[in-house]
């Protein structure tokens, strides 16, 4: 019985899991929020963080789009880019 339990645990450990996170915490318009790639993903609880100040900027013109399934609206928001080290405009749906 113990051998079966050990083999079952080894088998479960060998099951591949997703290699990328579908939800991440990012600074959006000066506050830390979870951003998910799918509306069915469970958003994480983001740690309290002091985000950089949002520079004044005019949002780019947004063409009309149909929101993804599970969301009600999309809008342009400034999202902190760790790669660029500055805020960039991104479409965020909720």
C-alpha positions in Angstrom: 0.0 0.0 0.0 2.8 2.4 0.8 4.6 1.6 -2.4 1.4 2.5 -4.3 1.2 5.8 -2.5 4.8 6.6 -3.2 4.4 5.7 -6.9 1.2 7.9 -7.1 3.1 10.9 -5.6 5.9 10.4 -8.1 3.4 10.2 -11.0 1.7 13.4 -9.9 5.0 15.2 -9.6 5.9 14.2 -13.2 2.7 15.7 -14.6 3.7 18.8 -16.6 2.3 22.1 -15.4 2.0 25.4 -17.3 5.4 27.1 -17.8 4.0 30.6 -17.9 1.8 32.6 -15.6 -1.5 33.6 -17.0 -2.0 36.3 -14.3 0.6 38.8 -13.1 0.6 41.8 -10.8 1.5 45.1 -12.5 1.3 48.8 -11.7 -1.7 50.2 -13.7 -2.4 53.9 -13.5 -0.3 54.1 -10.3 -1.8 51.2 -8.4 -0.9 47.5 -8.3 -3.5 45.2 -9.9 -3.7 41.7 -11.3 -3.7 41.4 -15.1 -4.8 38.1 -16.5 -4.7 36.8 -20.1 -8.0 35.1 -19.8 -11.3 36.0 -18.0 -11.5 32.6 -16.4 -8.1 32.8 -14.7 -8.1 33.2 -11.0 -6.4 36.6 -10.3 -3.7 36.5 -7.6 -3.7 38.7 -4.5 -1.2 41.4 -5.3 1.2 42.5 -2.6 1.0 46.2 -1.4 3.5 48.1 -3.5 4.3 51.7 -4.1 4.1 52.2 -7.9 5.9 54.9 -9.8 3.9 58.1 -10.5 2.0 58.1 -13.7 3.2 60.8 -16.0 0.4 63.0 -17.5 -0.4 61.7 -21.0 -3.2 61.5 -23.5 -4.6 58.0 -24.2 -4.2 56.9 -27.8 -7.4 56.7 -29.9 -9.0 53.3 -29.3 -10.9 51.7 -32.2 -14.2 50.1 -31.2 -13.7 46.5 -30.2 -15.9 43.7 -28.8 -14.7 42.8 -25.3 -13.4 39.2 -24.8 -15.8 36.6 -23.4 -16.3 37.1 -19.7 -15.5 40.9 -19.7 -17.8 43.8 -20.1 -15.5 46.6 -21.3 -12.0 47.4 -22.4 -10.1 50.7 -22.0 -6.6 52.1 -22.5 -4.6 52.2 -19.3 -1.0 53.0 -18.5 0.8 49.8 -17.4 4.3 49.7 -15.9 6.7 47.9 -18.2 9.5 46.3 -16.3 11.5 45.9 -19.5 11.3 49.6 -20.5 11.2 51.0 -17.0 8.3 53.3 -17.8 4.5 53.3 -18.2 3.2 52.2 -21.6 -0.4 52.3 -23.0 -2.1 48.9 -23.0 -5.7 47.8 -23.5 -7.0 46.4 -20.3 -10.4 44.6 -20.2 -12.5 43.9 -17.1 
